[in-house]
């Protein structure tokens, strides 16, 4: 069984329901060692111009981001996720990297990280997608929402990243 970390559009209750995930069964977590960044070219959401980025995560040793945990997924379900997340690689996280907001360690976690060939430093967030993610984060309470805002980055178009504004 797997525990999936979700940090983008699946933060939103409506998106969870579309994937047959019970929103009442998720847990709020913090993931150490990564940053959440709008730098991923979309696989599903087609948009013209440079405002088309969706979220990925990047390894940053002293950073973290908040997310939700979808518990106890079987291999068949995860194979379906692999198709949905086709622009991403499924990675297993080391035990101890994921903790509930109360500090409890969660083991056997997977997360989807954008494929390198699907990333760009020259794109900005897709505004519709950003609103879905932001509203999803808001639905999990003020602390979670504030953590989302202080752990979500975008390209500055000069090859660096900055907090989303």
N, C-alpha and C positions, 0 to 999 in steps of 0.2 A: 504494500500500500504506500501511496505517495501523499505528501502534503505539498500543495502548490501555492507558491507565492504569486500574487497578482498585484500589479502596481499601476495599471493604466485604466483603460475603459472598463475593465471588469470591476473596478471599484464601485461602479454604478449598479444599483439594485436591478434596474431593467436589463442591463447587459448580463448580469449574473443569471437572471431568470431565463434569458434566451439560451443560456448554456445548461439549463436544467440544474442550476446550483441554488440551493435554498439560502437566501440572504441571511436567515437567522442562524445558520450553521457555520458562519465564518468567524474568524478571530482576527483581532488587530495585532499586527506585529511590527517589529523593527528589524531591518536586515543590515548587518554590519559589513563594511568593506566594499561598498558600491555607491555610485551616484545614479539617480534617475535623470535621464537627459532626453529632451526632444531632439533627436538626431537621426532617427530611423526613417528611411523611405518606406512609404506604405505598400503593403501587399494587397489590401482590400479597398482602402479609401483613396480613390483617384481624385487628385486636385491639380489644376494647372498653377503655374507660378512657383515661387519658392516657399509659400506658406502651406507646406504639406507634411511636415515632420510629425511622426508619432513617437511614442516613448520607447526607449530601450534603457538598459543599465550599463554602466561602465565600471570597471574595477578601479577603486580609489581606496587605498588601504585605511585611511583614517576617516572615512565618511560612512554615512548610513542613509537609508531611506525608509519610510514607512510603507506598509502594504497591508493586504489582508491575506489570510491563510484559508485555503480551501482544503479541508481535511479528508483523509482516507479515500483517495482516488485509486481505482484499480488500473491495471496495465491497459486494458481495453479503452477506458476513458482517456487515459493519457495519450494513447495512440491517436485518438480523435483530436486531442489538443494539438498534437504535433502537426496535423493538417491545418487546423485553424491558424496556428502560429507559424506558418511556413516560411516567413521571413526571419525567423528566430531559431536559435539553437537551444534545445533543452539542456540545462546544466544542473548537476546535483550540487547542493551547497554543503559545505562542511558543517558537521554538528557544532553547535555553539554560536553560529553566525545569526541564527534567527531566534528572536525572543519575543514572547508576548509582552504587552505593555507593562505587565506586572513583574517582568524579568525572567519568567520561566522559559527555559530552553526548549525549543521544538526541534526534533530530529527528523531525518529522512525527508528533507525539503528539496523541491525542484523549482526552478524559475526559468523563464525564457529570456534569453539575451540576444539582442539583434545580431544578425550575421554581418560581418565586417563589410562585405560587398554591398550591403543594403544601407550603409550609413553615409552621412554627408555632413560636412561642417558648413555647408552653404544653404541650409534650409532652416526655416522657422516653423513654429508650431502650427499645425492645422487647427484653426480656431474652433470649428465644430467639435473636433475630437478633444481639444483642450477643455471645452465647456463640459463635455460628458465626464471627463476625468475629474475636473474640479468639483462639479456637482456631486459626483460619486463620493469624493473625499469629504465634502460637507455633510453628507448623509451619515457619516460615522462619528459625528460630534466635533465640537470646537477644537479639542486638543489634537485630534487626528488631522483635521483640516489645516490647522496652523503648522503642524509638522509637515504636511504635504507641501505647503507653500515654501517652507524653509529648506526642503530637500529636493526640489524639482528645478532642473536647469534647462536652459536653451542655448543654442549657438548664439555668439555675438557677431558672427560673419567675418571675424578676423582670426579664425582658427582656435578660439578659446570658447569657454562656456561661462554663463553667468546665471544667477538666479532668475527664474521666470518672473516677468513683471505683469 
